[in-house]
Structures are given as structure tokens and as C-alpha cells.
Amino acid sequence: MKLEEFKKKKSKINRMALLNLICEHGSISAAAKILGISYKAAWEAVEEVNSLSAKPLLERSIGGEKGGGTVLTVHGLKVMKHIKHFEDAFQDFLEVLNADEDSVREFRFYTSIGKLKTPARNQFGGRVAEITRGEVKSEVILDIGDGRRVVGMLNNKSVDDLDLKVGSEALALIKASSVIVAPGRGFKSSARNQFTGLVRRCEQGAVNGVVIIELPGGKSIEALITNESIRNLELKVGDEATALVKAYHTHIILAEG
């Protein structure tokens, strides 16, 4: 089995292939067409990759002779170079296993143990910057890059069980239904987490709608709110808006080692 086949079975969207095609064509639309996926699915994959990375891997350019496009950042190019080295080493590993199906299945079984599956639409990777311990709960602050931090509250037992400490690599998980959206910025709120950016997508469904706010630096956060709220807030693409999330609605877990 080739590495490409292995990765396609592991995920519906081959994110590395997507990044390579974006790098080659300078367009998410072109990359999505080649992979046979929708533009929306490609954008969601890009948003996920950017949010999990300490630094954005992709950025959009505006204007120019071709009307702008999407390119890999310097950090993105560096990451892709390292991944290429890993792919070569991984291919050698599969060849050592003789690339037979039983060996690959066994390998996939052991590497799948402990894999995280979560309904949380928003996932931000980073390092624990601070832990403030209380009598029952601890406040955990995660540095997710771009000068941005996420605050979460965990039971002290959870902090001990996870062996969380300053410097630990971790993930902040936030359900889209836990995100409150407000137009503009600069207002007071009890929510410890405030993410201000530009509305990049605003879609109404049968009852609820999806609002995606793109943050400076390339990360984004998704909110699930009612259609009535979208209409009342008069939200539209390009507007400045703030996503509010309470610390109690932010889950912090250790990243996979």
C-alpha cells in the first residue's frame, strides 16, 4: 500500500495533497476541483489546519493581475518541507513491513489508540502558558499563537490526571453552539474569550445558521446561532464581529504525543 492510499483511507480529505495543490496553483478553488471536493469542504480543511497550527500555513492575497489568491506562508513552506521528509521516511517504514495489508492494519490499529474524536467544530492547538489553581477548579490559559490566548476551566482532578503543566502541548475545544456572536468590538463582557475578526461566511439553514469569523493571522472560529439572531444582528460577509466564549465552555486537553 502506498502512503497516498493510506492517507486517503484515514481521512476523507487529503489535507497534505490539498496544501500541495494550493501551493502549486495559488487557488483553493483550483485545488478543490482537482481533488474532486467542494470549495466549502476545501475551505473548512484549510481553516482547521490554520487553527491547529501555532502560525498560519496559508494566507490570502488580494488584488494583483490575477485578482489575488491563496498561498503558503513562509511557515507553511517550512512545514511542508518537513512533512515531505516524514513521508519519505514513512514510505521506507511501510516497505520494511513489506507493505502487506495485515501489517498496515496492525500499524493503523496501534496508532489509532487514543485518537481524539470530538463534535467540537473549533479546535485550537498551542501550549499551556498559565495554570491558576483554585480550591475545586483550575484556570488554564493556552497560547495558540499570533499573540492570542484561550482560557478554559478544568476540575483540579482533570488537570492532575492529564498531567497538564506550563509548556504542555494542548488543544482548546469549543463547540460552535457555545459561541456567542456580537457585531463590532470594544464592548464589556463577562466572557473570558473574545475573538474579533471579519465575518467570512454567514449562512442560514432551516432553523439555525453558521457564522464563521476570520481572525487576524488566519485562524477562524465558527458559531452556530439561530436564523433570527443573524437577521437581528444584520450580519453579512465582511462585517467586523466578535465571538464570545465563556471559559467554562472551553475544554482543554493534551495534544496527542
C-alpha positions in Angstrom: 0.0 0.0 0.0 1.3 3.4 -1.0 1.4 6.3 1.6 -1.1 8.2 -0.5 -3.6 5.4 -0.3 -3.0 5.0 3.4 -3.8 8.7 4.0 -6.9 8.7 1.8 -8.4 5.9 3.8 -7.5 7.7 7.0 -9.3 10.9 6.1 -12.0 12.0 3.6 -9.8 14.9 2.6 -6.1 14.5 2.0 -5.0 17.8 3.6 -1.4 17.4 2.5 -2.4 17.0 -1.1 -4.7 20.0 -0.7 -1.9 22.2 0.6 0.4 21.0 -2.2 -2.1 21.8 -4.8 -2.8 25.2 -3.3 0.9 25.9 -3.3 1.1 24.8 -7.0 -1.9 26.7 -8.3 -2.3 29.5 -5.8 -6.0 28.8 -5.6 -8.2 26.9 -3.2 -10.9 26.6 -5.9 -8.5 25.0 -8.4 -7.1 22.6 -5.7 -10.6 21.6 -4.7 -11.6 20.9 -8.3 -8.6 18.7 -8.8 -9.3 16.7 -5.6 -13.0 16.4 -6.5 -14.3 18.1 -3.4 -16.4 21.2 -2.9 -14.9 24.7 -2.4 -16.6 24.8 1.0 -15.0 21.5 2.1 -11.6 22.7 1.0 -12.0 26.0 2.9 -13.1 24.1 6.1 -10.0 21.9 5.8 -7.8 25.0 5.4 -9.5 26.6 8.4 -8.8 23.5 10.5 -5.2 23.3 9.5 -4.6 27.0 10.2 -6.4 26.8 13.6 -4.4 23.9 14.8 -1.1 25.4 13.7 0.7 27.9 16.0 1.3 30.0 12.9 -0.9 30.2 9.8 0.1 27.9 7.0 -1.9 29.7 4.4 -2.7 33.3 3.6 -4.9 35.1 1.1 -3.5 37.7 -1.2 -5.8 40.4 -2.5 -5.6 42.2 -5.9 -2.9 41.9 -8.5 -3.1 40.9 -12.1 -4.9 37.6 -11.3 -7.2 39.1 -8.7 -5.5 37.6 -5.7 -5.4 34.0 -4.5 -4.2 31.8 -1.7 -0.5 31.0 -1.0 1.5 29.1 1.6 3.2 31.3 4.2 6.9 31.0 5.0 6.0 28.9 7.9 3.7 26.8 5.7 6.5 26.1 3.2 8.8 25.1 6.1 6.2 22.7 7.5 5.6 21.2 4.1 9.3 20.6 3.6 9.4 18.7 7.0 6.3 16.7 6.1 8.0 15.6 2.8 10.9 14.3 4.8 8.5 12.5 7.1 6.6 11.0 4.1 9.8 9.6 2.6 10.7 8.1 6.0 7.2 6.7 6.4 7.2 5.1 2.9 10.5 3.4 3.8 8.8 2.1 7.0 5.9 0.7 5.0 8.4 -1.0 2.7 10.2 -2.6 5.7 6.8 -4.0 6.7 6.7 -5.4 3.1 3.6 -3.1 2.7 1.3 -6.1 3.2 -2.3 -5.4 4.3 -2.0 -7.3 7.7 1.0 -5.3 8.7 -0.6 -2.0 7.7 -3.8 -2.8 9.5 -1.9 -3.7 12.7 0.1 -0.5 12.4 -3.1 1.6 12.0 -4.7 -0.2 15.0 -1.9 0.7 17.4 -1.5 4.3 16.1 -5.3 4.8 16.4 -5.4 4.1 20.1 -6.2 7.3 22.0 -7.1 9.2 18.8 -9.4 12.1 19.6 -12.9 12.2 18.1 -14.9 15.2 19.1 -18.0 17.1 17.8 -16.3 20.4 18.6 -16.1 22.4 15.4 -13.4 24.8 16.8 -10.0 23.3 17.7 -7.0 25.4 18.5 -3.6 23.9 19.1 -1.0 25.6 21.3 1.0 25.4 24.6 -0.1 25.9 28.2 1.0 29.4 29.2 -0.5 29.6 32.7 -2.3 27.4 35.2 -4.1 29.1 38.2 -5.3 26.5 40.7 -8.4 27.1 42.8 -10.0 25.0 45.5 -12.0 22.9 43.0 -11.2 24.2 39.5 -8.1 25.5 37.7 -7.9 28.2 35.1 -5.8 27.1 32.2 -4.6 29.6 29.6 -3.4 28.2 26.3 -1.2 30.3 23.9 -2.4 29.5 20.4 0.0 31.8 18.6 -0.4 35.2 16.9 -0.4 36.8 20.4 -3.8 35.1 21.1 -4.7 33.1 24.2 -7.7 30.9 25.1 -8.9 30.5 28.6 -10.5 27.3 29.9 -11.7 26.0 33.3 -10.9 22.4 34.3 -11.5 20.4 37.5 -8.3 20.1 39.5 -8.6 16.3 39.2 -8.6 16.6 35.4 -5.5 18.8 35.5 -3.8 16.2 37.6 -5.0 13.2 35.5 -3.9 14.9 32.3 -0.6 16.0 34.0 -1.1 19.5 32.5 1.7 21.9 33.2 3.1 25.1 31.8 4.7 24.3 28.4 2.5 21.2 27.7 1.2 21.0 24.1 -2.6 21.0 24.3 -5.8 21.6 22.4 -8.7 24.0 23.1 -12.0 22.6 22.0 -15.1 24.9 21.6 -18.4 23.7 20.3 -19.9 26.1 17.7 -23.2 26.2 19.8 -21.2 27.6 22.7 -20.1 30.7 20.7 -22.0 33.9 21.1 -21.7 36.4 18.2 -21.8 40.2 18.6 -21.3 42.8 15.9 -18.2 45.1 16.2 -15.7 45.2 19.0 -14.7 47.0 22.2 -17.6 46.2 24.5 -17.5 44.8 28.0 -18.4 41.2 28.6 -18.0 38.5 31.3 -16.8 36.0 28.6 -13.1 35.5 29.1 -12.5 34.6 25.5 -13.2 37.3 22.9 -12.2 36.8 19.2 -12.6 39.8 17.0 -12.3 39.5 13.2 -14.3 39.7 9.9 -17.3 37.7 9.0 -16.2 35.4 6.2 -19.2 33.2 6.0 -22.8 33.7 7.1 -25.3 31.0 6.0 -28.9 30.4 7.2 -30.3 26.9 7.5 -33.7 25.6 8.3 -33.6 26.9 11.9 -30.0 27.7 12.7 -27.3 29.4 10.8 -23.5 29.2 10.7 -21.3 32.3 11.1 -17.5 32.0 10.6 -15.3 34.8 11.8 -11.8 35.0 10.3 -9.3 36.3 12.8 -6.1 38.3 12.1 -3.3 35.8 11.3 -5.5 33.2 9.5 -7.3 31.3 12.3 -11.1 31.3 12.3 -13.9 30.4 14.7 -17.4 29.0 13.9 -20.6 29.9 15.6 -24.0 28.1 15.4 -26.8 30.6 16.0 -30.4 31.0 15.1 -31.5 32.5 11.8 -33.4 35.1 13.8 -30.2 36.2 15.5 -28.5 36.5 12.2 -31.3 38.7 10.9 -31.5 40.8 14.1 -27.7 41.4 14.2 -27.9 42.2 10.4 -24.7 40.2 9.9 -23.2 40.0 6.5 -19.9 38.9 5.0 -17.1 41.5 5.5 -18.6 42.9 8.7 -16.5 43.2 11.9 -17.8 40.9 14.6 -16.7 39.3 17.9 -17.1 35.7 19.0 -17.6 35.4 22.8 -16.9 32.1 24.6 -17.1 31.5 28.4 -14.1 29.8 30.0 -16.4 27.1 31.3 -17.4 26.3 27.7 -13.8 25.9 26.6 -12.3 22.4 27.0 -8.6 21.9 27.3 -7.0 18.5 26.5 -3.5 17.3 26.0 -2.4 17.1 22.3 -1.5 13.7 21.0 2.0 12.8 21.7 
